[in-house]
């Protein structure tokens, strides 16, 4: 099974149970020290059940973090959050789940994390463009929304990963202010310029 499969399916209770077990175990020990036996013992299931759903612990970690990201995105969609609030949702989640976030960064790597973030960040940027357009009675082209969406998706993914990587060294409030200011002001400027050019 590919990692993308985990992103698209409706997860079973058993898979979610294993994800919760991994989150719990990561708080107490390094990911490299967690075995399949630890997972199945925590869930009170057998090894065959684990391997029916996942190839190894890395697949489980990818699934677990993907589910976490989807849950965060759902939270700020349900709250109709604008840019500052949505970024707060993300960074606050990282602060409260440092062991899992750093484990995902160290064990999966930057590219897999970007793959996990990509869909939800892209949809959020597109929704922000649509919100700006609706507020100002402007219809932007699909080409512009795609170009801006992908550009900001890459930028925000990189900044979120940087936050995970350097969280212990940061003045977090300054980082949040800088990220929110940059994203809000630069996106608004891009959209205003697009209006002038009829994009």
N, C-alpha and C positions, 0 to 999 in steps of 0.2 A: 504493500500500500504506500502511496506517496503521501507526503506531508499535506499536500493540497486537499487530499481526500478528507483529512480530519477537519479542515476548515469548513467544508460544505455539508457534511452529514449532520443529521439530528442525533446527538450523542445519546447512547444508552445510559441507564442509571449505573451500570457496572463500570463503564468508562469514567463517568464522573466520580464514582466512589474511589477509583484508583487515582484519579487526579487529586482528590482531597487528601488521600493517604500520602501522596508524594509531597504535597505542600506542607503537611504536618511533619514529615520526616526531614525535609530540607531545613527546618528550623533548628534541628538538633545535631545535624552532621553534614559533612560535604556531600555533594551529589555523587562523587566518585566512590563513596563508601556505602551508598544505598544499593542494595541488591534487589533482584526480582523477588527473592524470598521475603525480604523485608516488606515489600509492597503487598504481596499476597497474604502475609501474616496479618498485616494491619487491616486488610479488608475482609479477612476470613474467607478467602476464595482459594482455588487451587491454581497451580502454575499454568495448566492448560488454558484456563480462562484468561489469564494474562496474555498468553501468546496467541490466543484467538483474536484479541483486539490490537495488540502491539507487537512489533518485532523485537523491541528492546526498551531499555529505560529512556534512551534518547527520544524515541518515538512518543513515549508517554510524556516526557517533558515538553516536547513540541506541542502536543495536544493540550496539555495543561495550560501552557502559557497562551496558546491561541484562544482557549475558552475564556481565560481571564481578560484578554484584550477585548474580545467580543462583548463580555459583560460590562466592561467600562464604557465601551462605545454605546451600548444599549442604554446605559444610565444617563449619559448626557444627551442622547437623542430623546429619551422620555422626558427629560427636564427642559427640552427645547433650549439647551445651553448655547450661548453665543461663544465667540472665540475665547475670551478670558476665562469663563466658567469651564469650558471644555478642557482647556489646558490645565486648569486647576484640578479637575477630575483626574487627569492622567498623572500629573506630578504628585498629587496627594496619594494616589494608589501606589506609586513607586515607593514613596516614603514609608508607607505602612506595610509594604511587602518586599523589603530590601533583599532578604535571603533568596526568595524565588526569582526576583528580577536579576540579581547578580549571578545566580546560578544559570539562568537562561542565557545571559550574555557570555559567561565564561564557557559554558558547555555546548551551546548551539552556534555561537558566533554572530557577528554583526549582520551578515547577509540573511541568515534565517530569521533574525529578529525583524529586519526590514520587511521580509516576506510576510511575517505575521502582522505587522502594523499596517502594511500597504493599503489593503482594501478599505479598512475603516477610516484611515486618515484621508484617503482619496475621496471617499463618499462625504466626509465631513467638510472638506475644502469645497467640493462641488455644491454642497448644501449652503455653505456660507456665501458663495457667489450668487446662488439663486436667491438667497435672502436679501442680499444687497440689491440685486436686480428688481425684486418685488417691491422693496422699500422705495426705490427710486424710479419705478415704472420703466425699467430698462430690460430688454431681452438680449442676452449675450449669445453669441454663436456657440455651437457645440465644439468647434475647433478651439476657441478661446478657453472654454471651460475645461476641456481636456488638457490643453497645454499648461494652463495655470494649475490645474488639479495635480498633474504629475510632478510639476516643478516643486510645488509646496509640499507634496507628499514626501519627496526625497529629502527636502530640507528639514521638515519636522521629524521624520524618522531618525535622521542623523542626530538632531539635537536631543531627542528623547534617549537615544542610546548613549550619547555623551553624558547625559544626566545620570543614567544608571551607572556608567563606568566611573564617574568622578563624584558621586553623591557625597562621599565622606569629606571631600575637600572644598565643597561649594558653600558660598553664601546663597542659600536656596531662595530666599526672597528676592535677592538681586537677580538671580538667574530667571526666576519666574517673571519678574518685571521686564527684563530685557527681552525674553522670548515673546511675551504677550505684546509688548510695544512693537518689536520688529515685525511680527506676523500681522498685527492689526494695521499698522501704518503702511507697511510696504504693500500688502494686498489691496488696501483701499487706493493707494496711489496707482497700482497697476490697473485696477478696474476703472478708475477715473480717466486714465490715459487711453484705455480701450474704448471708452465711450467717445472720446474726442476723435478716435480713428475709425469709429463705426464697426468695431469688432464685436 
